[in-house]
Amino acid sequence: MRNHISSRASSPNSPSPQNLQMKLGVAVVCMATVYCAAQFFRDSSDYNKGHEAYRRVDCTVASNYFDRVINGWRIVDFGGLATRAQQEKSECLAFKPVLEQEQKGNLGQALVAYNGFLSDYKADSELVDAARDRVKSLFAKNKPEKLATKSLCDNLKRLQPDLIPESETTLPPLHFACGETYTNLKDYNKAAVMYESFLDTYPDHALAPQAKTAWAKTLVAQAKQEGAGNLPAPQRTGSTGGGPPVVTIRNDSPEPMRIVFSGPEGRIEELEACPTCQKYVGQGPKSCPNQGPVGNYTLKAGEYDVVVKSRGDKLVRPFKGTWSMNTGWTYTNCFYIVTRANPEEQKSNPDR
């Protein structure tokens, strides 16, 4: 028997398992690269179209393109396009109802909404500039009284400092118009605060005389709304030699007083408290105690609604009266406080 050993060598053209795996891996990588490149170009095209619509605040069109990017399958989010599409879609949807307020003619509410958008997104959104441009446009096309809705006036102090263009024809007239808005709504407390704030902030503005007159009228209306007591006319005590009338008022109470003259001119005066004076219980003094500080006020002749109100004790009821101030005469009055059952009431008594 002959021993026969045979061997069969591998054909040089037959790939090994390792080679097959390598080639398969290369093929997969190539396919993935091609797919990623194609997906990136599709994403770029959709994102750019969505971004243009986003800048126009055409949120329906923008969302359609952004959703293709957001919902598309990808291995890697090259360029962060999906993340940017999601962010800009959210911004556009937040901006859309703000713009709709303006388009509906709710201009004051739109200004408040633009302010809210800027507070939420600050400088992180391209729509911030669009919001600021819309606000500038609103002020350029509309008078302050049209913008001064209750909604805007209630939020005026919360608006960002640089939201409203700071000029003589924008912010000061808007403050004044808000005072008129509250007055028309008979919200005299807010109206008085607005006029006082205007005069504190813009004392030299062209509207300041009107604001002072309006403030005086508002304080008179506020006192009447609060149930002000009757304020007797002052005593005529002397002559000014044909000059304008002068009224002298003494504050014989331990509370600082505000005196409002609303008539041919608007005047709001303050009289400091009398630290040595007392509040009377049940019945006042027989005559003016002549202890407290004195104010001398030269007025234009005519008829005035006058209010005297404590600036300290809120329980002291204001008093209101109508005074005729005639050319050539001086007038005198003094004020003290008489306490009764709550609330406390202030009484005035001419110095006779």
C-alpha positions in Angstrom: 0.0 0.0 0.0 1.3 3.4 -0.9 0.8 6.2 1.5 -0.6 9.3 -0.3 -0.7 12.7 1.3 -2.4 15.4 -0.6 -3.0 19.0 0.3 -5.2 21.6 -1.3 -3.9 25.1 -1.3 -6.3 28.0 -1.2 -6.8 29.7 -4.4 -5.2 33.1 -4.4 -8.4 34.6 -5.7 -10.6 33.5 -2.8 -10.9 36.3 -0.1 -10.3 35.5 3.5 -13.1 36.2 6.1 -11.0 39.1 7.4 -10.9 40.7 4.0 -14.6 40.3 3.5 -15.3 42.0 6.8 -13.0 44.8 5.9 -14.5 45.4 2.5 -18.0 45.2 4.0 -17.0 47.8 6.6 -15.6 50.1 4.0 -18.7 49.8 1.9 -20.9 50.6 4.9 -18.7 53.6 5.8 -18.9 54.9 2.2 -22.7 54.4 2.1 -23.1 56.2 5.5 -20.8 59.0 4.3 -22.8 59.4 1.1 -26.1 59.3 3.1 -24.8 61.9 5.6 -23.6 64.2 2.9 -26.9 63.9 1.1 -28.9 64.4 4.4 -26.7 67.5 5.2 -27.4 69.1 1.9 -31.1 68.4 2.3 -31.0 69.8 5.9 -29.1 72.8 4.7 -31.6 73.6 2.0 -34.6 73.1 4.3 -33.1 75.0 7.1 -32.2 78.0 4.9 -35.7 78.2 3.5 -37.1 77.9 7.0 -34.8 80.5 8.3 -35.8 83.0 5.6 -39.5 82.4 6.5 -38.6 82.7 10.2 -37.0 86.1 9.6 -40.3 87.2 7.9 -42.2 85.8 10.9 -44.0 83.5 8.4 -44.2 80.8 11.0 -46.4 78.4 9.0 -43.9 78.2 6.2 -40.9 78.2 8.6 -42.3 75.4 10.7 -42.9 73.2 7.6 -39.3 73.5 6.6 -37.9 73.3 10.1 -40.0 70.1 10.8 -38.2 68.4 7.9 -34.9 69.1 9.5 -36.1 68.3 13.0 -37.8 65.0 12.1 -35.2 63.8 9.6 -33.1 60.7 10.5 -29.4 61.4 10.7 -26.3 59.8 12.2 -24.8 63.1 13.2 -26.4 66.6 13.3 -23.7 68.3 11.2 -23.7 72.1 11.8 -26.3 71.7 14.6 -29.0 72.4 12.0 -31.7 70.3 13.7 -31.0 72.1 17.0 -31.1 75.5 15.4 -34.3 74.6 13.5 -36.0 73.6 16.8 -34.9 76.8 18.5 -36.0 79.1 15.7 -39.3 77.4 15.3 -40.0 78.0 19.0 -39.0 81.6 18.7 -41.2 82.1 15.7 -44.2 80.5 17.4 -43.6 82.8 20.4 -43.4 85.9 18.3 -46.4 85.1 16.1 -49.1 85.9 18.7 -47.3 89.2 19.6 -47.4 90.3 16.0 -51.1 89.2 15.8 -51.9 91.6 18.6 -50.6 94.5 16.5 -52.3 93.3 13.4 -55.6 93.2 15.3 -55.1 96.8 16.3 -54.5 96.0 20.0 -51.5 98.4 20.0 -51.0 98.8 23.7 -51.2 95.1 24.3 -48.8 94.5 21.5 -46.2 96.8 23.1 -46.5 94.8 26.4 -46.2 91.6 24.4 -43.1 92.8 22.5 -41.6 93.7 25.9 -42.3 90.2 27.2 -40.7 88.6 24.1 -37.6 90.7 24.6 -37.4 89.8 28.2 -37.6 86.1 27.4 -35.2 86.0 24.5 -33.0 89.0 25.1 -30.3 89.1 22.4 -30.3 85.4 21.7 -32.9 85.7 18.8 -32.7 87.4 15.5 -36.3 88.3 16.1 -35.2 90.7 18.9 -34.3 93.2 16.3 -37.6 92.6 14.5 -39.4 93.3 17.8 -37.5 96.5 18.4 -38.2 97.7 14.8 -41.9 96.9 15.3 -42.0 99.1 18.5 -40.3 102.0 16.7 -42.8 101.7 13.9 -45.7 101.8 16.3 -44.5 105.0 17.8 -43.7 106.5 14.4 -47.2 105.8 13.1 -49.4 106.4 16.1 -50.0 109.1 18.6 -49.3 108.3 22.3 -52.9 108.5 23.3 -53.7 105.7 20.9 -51.0 103.5 22.4 -51.8 104.4 26.0 -54.3 101.6 26.8 -54.9 100.4 30.3 -52.8 97.3 29.6 -49.8 99.3 28.6 -50.2 101.9 31.3 -50.4 99.2 34.0 -47.1 97.8 32.7 -45.3 101.1 31.9 -42.8 100.8 34.8 -42.1 97.2 33.8 -41.1 98.0 30.2 -37.4 97.6 29.4 -35.6 101.0 29.6 -34.5 100.9 25.9 -37.7 99.5 24.5 -39.5 102.9 23.9 -37.5 105.5 21.9 -36.4 108.1 24.5 -37.3 111.5 23.0 -39.5 114.5 23.8 -42.2 113.1 21.5 -42.4 109.5 22.8 -42.0 108.6 26.4 -43.1 111.8 28.1 -46.3 112.2 26.1 -47.0 108.5 26.7 -46.8 109.1 30.5 -49.2 112.0 30.1 -51.5 110.0 27.9 -51.6 107.2 30.6 -52.8 109.8 33.1 -55.6 110.8 30.8 -56.5 107.1 30.2 -56.8 106.5 34.0 -58.8 109.7 34.4 -61.3 108.6 31.7 -61.6 105.3 33.5 -62.2 107.2 36.8 -59.2 105.5 38.3 -58.1 108.7 40.0 -55.6 107.1 42.2 -53.5 105.8 39.3 -54.1 108.9 37.3 -52.7 111.1 40.1 -49.7 108.8 40.5 -49.0 109.0 36.7 -49.3 112.9 36.6 -47.1 113.2 39.7 -44.5 110.8 38.2 -44.6 112.8 35.0 -43.8 116.1 36.8 -41.1 114.5 38.9 -39.4 112.9 35.8 -40.0 115.7 33.2 -40.5 118.9 35.1 -39.3 121.1 32.2 -41.3 119.3 29.4 -43.7 121.4 27.3 -46.6 119.2 28.7 -45.7 120.0 32.3 -48.2 122.9 32.8 -51.0 120.6 31.3 -49.9 117.8 33.6 -50.0 120.1 36.6 -53.5 121.3 35.7 -54.7 117.7 35.1 -53.1 116.5 38.3 -55.0 119.1 40.3 -58.3 118.2 38.7 -57.6 114.6 39.3 -56.9 115.2 43.0 -60.2 117.1 43.3 -62.1 114.2 41.7 -60.3 111.7 43.9 -61.3 113.6 47.0 -64.9 113.7 45.9 -64.8 110.0 45.2 -63.4 109.4 48.7 -66.3 111.3 50.2 -64.5 114.5 51.1 -66.1 116.7 53.7 -67.2 120.3 53.1 -64.4 122.9 53.2 -65.6 126.4 54.1 -64.3 129.4 52.1 -61.5 131.4 53.7 -62.1 134.7 55.4 -61.3 137.9 53.4 -58.8 139.7 55.6 -57.1 142.5 53.7 -56.1 144.1 50.4 -53.4 143.5 47.9 -53.7 147.0 46.5 -55.3 145.8 43.2 -52.9 143.0 42.8 -53.7 139.3 42.3 -55.4 137.5 45.2 -53.3 136.0 48.0 -54.5 133.2 50.3 -52.6 132.5 53.6 -53.1 129.0 55.0 -51.8 127.8 58.4 -51.4 124.1 59.2 -52.2 123.8 62.9 -52.2 120.0 62.8 -49.5 117.4 63.5 -49.9 116.0 60.0 -48.3 117.3 56.8 -51.0 118.7 54.5 -51.4 118.9 50.7 -53.4 121.8 49.4 -54.8 121.6 45.9 -56.1 124.5 43.9 -57.9 123.6 40.6 -59.3 126.5 38.6 -57.8 129.2 36.4 -54.5 127.5 37.3 -53.5 124.2 38.8 -51.5 124.3 42.0 -50.5 121.6 44.4 -48.8 122.9 47.5 -47.4 121.1 50.6 -47.5 122.4 54.1 -45.2 120.7 56.7 -46.6 119.4 59.9 -46.8 121.3 63.2 -44.8 119.2 65.7 -46.2 121.1 68.7 -49.9 120.9 67.5 -52.4 118.3 68.7 -55.4 116.5 67.4 -58.6 117.6 69.1 -61.1 115.1 70.3 -64.8 115.7 69.8 -64.6 119.5 69.5 -62.1 121.8 67.9 -60.6 125.0 69.3 -62.7 128.2 69.3 -60.2 129.9 67.0 -57.1 129.1 65.0 -54.3 128.1 67.4 -51.8 130.0 65.2 -48.9 127.7 66.0 -48.2 125.9 62.8 -46.3 126.7 59.6 -47.8 129.1 57.1 -48.1 129.1 53.3 -48.8 132.2 51.3 -50.1 131.5 47.8 -50.6 134.1 45.1 -53.2 132.9 42.6 -54.8 134.0 39.4 -58.2 135.5 40.1 -61.2 133.2 39.7 -63.1 130.3 41.2 -61.2 127.3 42.5 -62.0 123.8 43.6 -59.8 123.4 46.7 -58.9 120.2 48.5 -57.0 119.9 51.7 -55.7 116.4 52.6 -53.4 114.9 55.2 -50.2 113.6 53.8 -49.6 111.4 56.8 -52.6 109.8 58.6 -54.6 108.0 55.9 -57.7 107.9 58.2 -58.0 111.7 58.0 -60.8 112.4 55.6 -60.0 115.0 52.8 -62.0 118.2 52.6 -63.2 119.9 49.5 -64.7 123.3 48.8 -65.2 126.0 46.2 -63.4 129.3 46.8 -63.7 132.5 44.9 -60.4 134.4 44.8 -61.0 138.0 43.7 -58.4 140.5 42.5 -57.2 142.9 45.2 -58.0 140.8 48.3 -56.1 138.6 50.7 -57.7 135.6 52.4 -56.8 133.5 55.4 -57.7 130.0 56.7 -56.2 127.5 59.0 -56.6 123.8 59.5 -56.6 121.4 62.4 -57.8 117.9 63.0 -60.7 116.8 65.1 -61.0 113.1 65.8 -64.4 111.4 66.1 -65.4 107.8 65.6 -63.4 106.1 62.8 -62.5 107.3 60.4 -60.8 110.4 61.7 -62.1 113.6 60.2 -60.3 116.8 59.5 -62.1 120.1 60.0 -61.1 123.6 58.9 -61.8 126.8 60.7 -61.2 130.3 59.4 -58.9 132.4 61.6 -61.4 135.1 62.6 
